[in-house]
Amino acid sequence: MPAIMRYGTSAFFLTLTLSFPHIILTPELVVENPAMRYVHALIALTAFHRRTSLIAGDGILFLYSYATQL
């Protein structure tokens, strides 16, 4: 994955962690789960490096599957 995509993904999830912890992937998907802040932070940290970007992808798939169950 190109570096610009990893950095953009990391910045997006870091923004969600710090400013919008209750939003899953889009502004329409709002939950009151306090653990979402930690999931966003994990994705932001692992998306930054090439070796751990697969873990970030798994985290995004987790968020997607969590959102489809709402």
Contacts in CASP RR format, 6 or more apart in sequence:
PFRMAT RR
TARGET T0000
AUTHOR 0000-0000-0000
METHOD contacts of the structure
MODEL  1
MPAIMRYGTSAFFLTLTLSFPHIILTPELVVENPAMRYVHALIALTAFHR
RTSLIAGDGILFLYSYATQL
1 50 0 8 1.000
1 53 0 8 1.000
3 50 0 8 1.000
6 47 0 8 1.000
6 48 0 8 1.000
6 49 0 8 1.000
6 50 0 8 1.000
6 53 0 8 1.000
6 56 0 8 1.000
7 48 0 8 1.000
8 47 0 8 1.000
9 43 0 8 1.000
9 44 0 8 1.000
9 47 0 8 1.000
9 56 0 8 1.000
10 43 0 8 1.000
10 44 0 8 1.000
10 45 0 8 1.000
10 47 0 8 1.000
10 48 0 8 1.000
10 56 0 8 1.000
11 44 0 8 1.000
12 44 0 8 1.000
13 40 0 8 1.000
13 41 0 8 1.000
13 43 0 8 1.000
13 44 0 8 1.000
13 47 0 8 1.000
13 56 0 8 1.000
14 40 0 8 1.000
14 41 0 8 1.000
14 44 0 8 1.000
16 23 0 8 1.000
16 40 0 8 1.000
16 44 0 8 1.000
17 37 0 8 1.000
17 40 0 8 1.000
17 41 0 8 1.000
17 44 0 8 1.000
20 27 0 8 1.000
21 34 0 8 1.000
21 36 0 8 1.000
21 37 0 8 1.000
21 40 0 8 1.000
22 30 0 8 1.000
22 31 0 8 1.000
22 32 0 8 1.000
22 33 0 8 1.000
22 36 0 8 1.000
23 29 0 8 1.000
23 30 0 8 1.000
23 36 0 8 1.000
24 30 0 8 1.000
24 31 0 8 1.000
24 36 0 8 1.000
24 63 0 8 1.000
24 66 0 8 1.000
24 67 0 8 1.000
25 60 0 8 1.000
25 63 0 8 1.000
25 64 0 8 1.000
25 67 0 8 1.000
29 67 0 8 1.000
29 70 0 8 1.000
31 70 0 8 1.000
39 59 0 8 1.000
39 62 0 8 1.000
39 63 0 8 1.000
42 55 0 8 1.000
42 59 0 8 1.000
43 56 0 8 1.000
43 57 0 8 1.000
43 59 0 8 1.000
43 60 0 8 1.000
43 63 0 8 1.000
45 52 0 8 1.000
46 52 0 8 1.000
46 53 0 8 1.000
46 55 0 8 1.000
46 56 0 8 1.000
47 53 0 8 1.000
47 56 0 8 1.000
47 57 0 8 1.000
END
